[in-house]
Amino acid sequence: MLSKNYPKNYQSIPSPCYVLEEEKLEKNLKLLQRVEKESGAKVLLALKGYALWRSFPLAREYLSGITASGIYEAKLGYEEFQKEVSVFSPAYKKEEIIELVKISNHIIFNSFLQWQTYKDYILEENKQREVQKRAKIEIGLRVNPQYSEVTPAIYNPCIEGSRLGINKEEFQKGVEKYGLEGISGLHFHTHCEQNSDALKRTLKHFVKHFGEFIPQMQWINFGGGHHITREDYDVELLIKIIKKFNKTYHKQVYLEPGEAIGWQTGFLIGSVVDIVKNGIDIALLDVSAAAHMPDCLEMPYRPMVRNSFFAKAQTKHKQLQLKSEAKYAYRLGGPTCLAGDVIGDYGFEEELKIGDRIIFEDMIHYTIVKNNTFNGVPLPSIGIIRKNGEFELLKSFSYEDYKYRNS
Ligand SMILES: Cc1ncc(COP(=O)(O)O)c(C=O)c1O
């Protein structure tokens, strides 16, 4: 029934499977590269949102490097992206820093204390790099501009009592105690799926609180959460904001989006395993909201299903309404024991049958990086539709992947 917009060899896609569409990824990358070229900013791919490294040979043609949340992402970026590696972690352990100094270009600290604790490792590494004529590690501090428009609160790094970023008062104290010698950059991250007007407003707060320190820096990192590749994103305004900032301060600006790289670049395909009735029609799938698309429950949001439409609420009444709008209505749910492992109610023009394929759109960012094997549910495979329209299977998971994660 779901025959539209499939790759040529669609039947060879296993179920379930995350499928990246190379052409769509390249479209995003081209836009991000235009932002780099026209604004002068460097764009780093945030691996926390998108780490499908078999696509890095393509991504590295367009972007300046990666940003990592810690040692594993930094290693992956160093090995597979092979361009700039920036890392920010709320708190580094000594053994992580010992490895990170070997592979990082920027190390960004969340406190003066962490910077002071690891300063000697960095100075020592930089001495060696000087002899080897390699670029030195540059140090940044993450600040908290105490302004963010992000909701819900779980995604807002500027909520009261936030552990992310040094606030103005603590920054002043840190400067008085330790000075800023050895610090090359400031970093703030306050966005999540936002447009460039939010950056314009946020920048004012950053400048108000930390503007006096900008002249001593070489770069300013504007963090991630810029939804640059979304259709309604105002790219021209972003470029204008960065150019204006540069005209005043003459600093290298960095952006580190994750979601904008993987935005609308592919889908998660699953199948109908059973259909049951409990006042409403319920299709049990081999994909799970809890295990394979956790943001559906965490954000929460409801993904689009190809060739369907959905009701606004999860009530029986709404499903009845769906039935009057479409011919058939189903609640789509996963195979775990979690009662709330439900993706939503959707209307279809044709009756669902066991074995039918269901396609959840826009499932490439913050899914593969976050999925889990709750209930021992198998992990979806990962594949790519190449630019020539052919599907290529990149990775399948087995019982061993589940077993050895558990001990
Ligand atoms: C420090 C930092 N940089 C970059 C990002 C990437 O954000 P996004 O994927 O929303 O663009 C995040 C996301 O949480 C972050 O915490």
The ligand as an SDF file (V2000), in Angstrom:
LIG
                    3D

 16 16  0  0  0  0  0  0  0  0999 V2000
   26.7160   22.3080   23.4740 C   0  0  0  0  0  0  0  0  0  0  0  0
   25.8540   21.8710   22.3560 C   0  0  0  0  0  0  0  0  0  0  0  0
   26.2360   22.1380   21.0860 N   0  0  0  0  0  0  0  0  0  0  0  0
   25.4870   21.7400   20.0280 C   0  0  0  0  0  0  0  0  0  0  0  0
   24.3000   21.0580   20.2060 C   0  0  0  0  0  0  0  0  0  0  0  0
   23.5080   20.6310   19.0060 C   0  0  0  0  0  0  0  0  0  0  0  0
   22.2360   21.1450   19.0210 O   0  0  0  0  0  0  0  0  0  0  0  0
   21.1950   20.8700   17.8330 P   0  0  0  0  0  0  0  0  0  0  0  0
   21.3000   19.4370   17.4710 O   0  0  0  0  0  0  0  0  0  0  0  0
   19.8810   21.2230   18.4170 O   0  0  0  0  0  0  0  0  0  0  0  0
   21.5960   21.7550   16.7000 O   0  0  0  0  0  0  0  0  0  0  0  0
   23.8540   20.7800   21.5080 C   0  0  0  0  0  0  0  0  0  0  0  0
   22.5950   20.0770   21.7490 C   0  0  0  0  0  0  0  0  0  0  0  0
   22.1430   19.8450   22.8330 O   0  0  0  0  0  0  0  0  0  0  0  0
   24.6570   21.1900   22.6230 C   0  0  0  0  0  0  0  0  0  0  0  0
   24.2910   20.9180   23.8840 O   0  0  0  0  0  0  0  0  0  0  0  0
  1  2  1  0
  2  3  1  0
  2 15  2  0
  3  4  2  0
  4  5  1  0
  5  6  1  0
  5 12  2  0
  6  7  1  0
  7  8  1  0
  8  9  2  0
  8 10  1  0
  8 11  1  0
 12 13  1  0
 12 15  1  0
 13 14  2  0
 15 16  1  0
M  END
$$$$
